[in-house]
Amino acid sequence: MKIILFAGFKQSGKTTALTSLARYLIAHGKKVGSIKRAGKGDIEMPRKDSWLHLQSGANPVALFSRDIILIHERASKNSLEQIMLYFKKKKLDYLLVEGFYSEFTMKSGVVTVVCAKDEKELEELLNLHRDASVITGRYASSGVKEYHGIPVLSLYSQIDRIAKVISER
């Protein structure tokens, strides 16, 4: 399972990049999962029955519909490890990650996609993510093709190239 980390500041295009790549990879026969850290730590759905079940103390709580299974579970010290084991059991080709920078940055085998709005943001991100493989997000519309040897690729017209770079890392 190849892990792809999407790094960037707020409104830089991380979610758009992740979901665009997920759709592309799935359309090309790959098994894809994703994980996102909730920034503020709250994932509340007030007045929804499944949330009320969790608030009652039940843990975990599963919500089933015809098309989706949603599991609410209180986090523990090893929650990320449990999630990673779950994804490995699913035999995914790719795990797309948004957030969890300290857990995945510089980890062996993780491919980093940097999403930036402008050059100032890009410089700051590249200081943190020195092993970035692709640059995209709003900065990709600047016309720059490469930045410090890293390809700058558009989500809209070059998603195939983004997927190729990632698959070759």
LINZIRA-V919232 format. One record per residue. N is the residue number from 0. RES is the residue in three letters. PHI is phi in degrees with one decimal (* if undefined). OMEGA is omega in radians with two decimals (* if undefined). BURIAL is I if it has 9 or more other ideal C-beta (glycine too) atoms within 8 Angstrom, else O. Layout:
BEGIN
n-><N | N>
res-><RES | RES>
phi-><PHI | PHI>
omega-><OMEGA | OMEGA>
burial-><BURIAL | BURIAL>
END
This chain:
BEGIN
n-><0 | 1 | 2 | 3 | 4 | 5 | 6 | 7 | 8 | 9 | 10 | 11 | 12 | 13 | 14 | 15 | 16 | 17 | 18 | 19 | 20 | 21 | 22 | 23 | 24 | 25 | 26 | 27 | 28 | 29 | 30 | 31 | 32 | 33 | 34 | 35 | 36 | 37 | 38 | 39 | 40 | 41 | 42 | 43 | 44 | 45 | 46 | 47 | 48 | 49 | 50 | 51 | 52 | 53 | 54 | 55 | 56 | 57 | 58 | 59 | 60 | 61 | 62 | 63 | 64 | 65 | 66 | 67 | 68 | 69 | 70 | 71 | 72 | 73 | 74 | 75 | 76 | 77 | 78 | 79 | 80 | 81 | 82 | 83 | 84 | 85 | 86 | 87 | 88 | 89 | 90 | 91 | 92 | 93 | 94 | 95 | 96 | 97 | 98 | 99 | 100 | 101 | 102 | 103 | 104 | 105 | 106 | 107 | 108 | 109 | 110 | 111 | 112 | 113 | 114 | 115 | 116 | 117 | 118 | 119 | 120 | 121 | 122 | 123 | 124 | 125 | 126 | 127 | 128 | 129 | 130 | 131 | 132 | 133 | 134 | 135 | 136 | 137 | 138 | 139 | 140 | 141 | 142 | 143 | 144 | 145 | 146 | 147 | 148 | 149 | 150 | 151 | 152 | 153 | 154 | 155 | 156 | 157 | 158 | 159 | 160 | 161 | 162 | 163 | 164 | 165 | 166 | 167 | 168>
res-><MET | LYS | ILE | ILE | LEU | PHE | ALA | GLY | PHE | LYS | GLN | SER | GLY | LYS | THR | THR | ALA | LEU | THR | SER | LEU | ALA | ARG | TYR | LEU | ILE | ALA | HIS | GLY | LYS | LYS | VAL | GLY | SER | ILE | LYS | ARG | ALA | GLY | LYS | GLY | ASP | ILE | GLU | MET | PRO | ARG | LYS | ASP | SER | TRP | LEU | HIS | LEU | GLN | SER | GLY | ALA | ASN | PRO | VAL | ALA | LEU | PHE | SER | ARG | ASP | ILE | ILE | LEU | ILE | HIS | GLU | ARG | ALA | SER | LYS | ASN | SER | LEU | GLU | GLN | ILE | MET | LEU | TYR | PHE | LYS | LYS | LYS | LYS | LEU | ASP | TYR | LEU | LEU | VAL | GLU | GLY | PHE | TYR | SER | GLU | PHE | THR | MET | LYS | SER | GLY | VAL | VAL | THR | VAL | VAL | CYS | ALA | LYS | ASP | GLU | LYS | GLU | LEU | GLU | GLU | LEU | LEU | ASN | LEU | HIS | ARG | ASP | ALA | SER | VAL | ILE | THR | GLY | ARG | TYR | ALA | SER | SER | GLY | VAL | LYS | GLU | TYR | HIS | GLY | ILE | PRO | VAL | LEU | SER | LEU | TYR | SER | GLN | ILE | ASP | ARG | ILE | ALA | LYS | VAL | ILE | SER | GLU | ARG>
phi-><* | -87.8 | -100.4 | -115.7 | -98.4 | -101.4 | -114.0 | 170.2 | -85.5 | -55.5 | 64.1 | -94.4 | 109.0 | -59.7 | -65.3 | -62.0 | -63.6 | -60.9 | -69.9 | -65.5 | -66.2 | -58.1 | -59.5 | -61.8 | -62.9 | -63.3 | -63.0 | -102.4 | 83.7 | -90.8 | -91.9 | -127.9 | -122.3 | -142.7 | -141.9 | -135.0 | -84.5 | -77.6 | -55.7 | -92.1 | 82.6 | -112.6 | -126.3 | -89.7 | -129.3 | -54.3 | 68.7 | -92.1 | -57.3 | -63.9 | -68.8 | -62.8 | -59.5 | -65.7 | -64.1 | -71.4 | 109.6 | -61.8 | -159.0 | -84.4 | -125.7 | -111.1 | -117.2 | -112.0 | -128.7 | -61.0 | -113.4 | -137.7 | -114.6 | -122.3 | -115.2 | -98.2 | -147.3 | -66.9 | -71.2 | -131.7 | -60.1 | -110.2 | -60.4 | -62.9 | -62.0 | -63.8 | -64.4 | -62.0 | -61.8 | -58.7 | -65.4 | -62.7 | -64.7 | -76.9 | 52.8 | -75.7 | -80.6 | -136.6 | -118.9 | -97.5 | -120.9 | -119.0 | 95.2 | 58.2 | -61.0 | -66.7 | -78.5 | -113.9 | -63.5 | 67.1 | -78.9 | -58.0 | 86.8 | -88.6 | -98.2 | -107.5 | -108.6 | -95.3 | -113.7 | -135.8 | -88.2 | -152.6 | -66.3 | -61.6 | -62.2 | -59.4 | -60.1 | -63.3 | -66.6 | -69.2 | -67.9 | -88.4 | -119.1 | -66.4 | -101.5 | -56.6 | -102.0 | -144.2 | -115.5 | -148.0 | 89.5 | -60.0 | -61.0 | -63.3 | -84.0 | -74.4 | 95.4 | -70.3 | -95.8 | -151.5 | -134.7 | 50.2 | 83.0 | -101.8 | -65.2 | -105.0 | -127.9 | -81.0 | -64.1 | -84.1 | -113.9 | -132.4 | -60.4 | -64.6 | -69.6 | -61.0 | -61.2 | -65.2 | -58.9 | -63.9 | -67.8 | -85.2 | -85.4>
omega-><3.12 | -3.13 | 3.13 | 3.14 | 3.08 | -3.07 | 3.10 | 3.10 | -3.13 | 3.09 | -3.13 | 3.12 | -3.10 | -3.10 | 3.10 | 3.13 | -3.12 | -3.09 | 3.09 | 3.13 | 3.11 | 3.14 | -3.13 | -3.11 | 3.12 | 3.11 | 3.12 | 2.97 | -3.13 | 3.04 | -3.01 | 2.98 | 3.10 | 3.10 | -3.13 | 3.05 | 3.06 | -3.02 | -3.08 | 3.07 | 3.14 | 3.13 | -3.06 | 3.00 | -3.05 | 3.08 | 3.02 | -3.06 | -3.12 | 3.10 | 3.10 | 3.07 | -3.13 | 3.13 | 3.14 | -3.09 | 3.07 | -3.09 | 0.07 | 3.08 | 3.13 | 3.10 | -3.12 | 2.93 | -3.13 | -3.02 | -2.99 | 2.95 | 3.13 | -3.12 | 3.03 | 3.09 | 3.09 | -3.14 | 3.05 | -3.10 | -3.10 | -3.10 | -3.13 | 3.10 | 3.10 | 3.12 | 3.14 | 3.08 | 3.11 | -3.12 | 3.11 | 3.12 | 3.12 | 3.13 | 3.13 | 2.98 | -3.08 | 2.95 | -3.12 | -2.99 | 3.04 | -3.03 | 3.13 | -3.06 | -3.10 | -3.13 | -3.03 | -3.12 | 3.12 | 3.08 | -3.11 | 3.07 | 3.13 | 3.10 | -3.10 | 3.02 | 3.14 | 3.10 | -3.08 | 3.10 | -3.06 | -3.06 | 3.12 | 3.10 | -3.12 | 3.12 | -3.14 | -3.14 | -3.13 | 3.02 | 3.12 | -3.06 | -3.05 | -3.10 | -3.11 | -3.13 | -3.08 | 2.99 | 3.10 | -3.07 | -3.09 | -3.13 | -3.11 | 3.12 | -3.13 | -3.11 | 3.11 | -3.10 | -3.09 | 3.14 | -3.09 | 3.08 | -3.13 | -3.14 | 3.05 | -3.00 | 3.13 | 3.06 | -2.98 | -3.10 | -3.05 | -3.12 | 3.10 | 3.10 | 3.08 | 3.14 | 3.14 | 3.14 | -3.12 | -3.11 | -3.13 | -3.14 | *>
burial-><I | I | I | I | I | I | I | I | O | O | O | I | I | I | I | I | I | I | O | I | I | I | O | I | I | I | O | O | O | O | O | I | I | I | I | O | O | O | O | O | O | O | O | O | O | O | O | O | O | I | I | I | I | I | O | O | O | O | O | O | I | O | I | O | O | O | O | O | O | O | O | I | O | O | O | O | O | O | I | O | O | I | I | O | O | O | I | I | O | O | O | I | O | I | I | I | I | I | I | I | I | O | O | I | I | O | O | O | O | I | I | I | I | I | I | I | I | I | O | O | I | I | O | O | I | I | O | I | I | O | O | I | I | I | I | I | I | I | I | I | O | O | O | O | O | O | I | O | O | I | I | I | I | O | I | O | O | I | I | O | I | I | I | O | I | I | O | O | O>
END
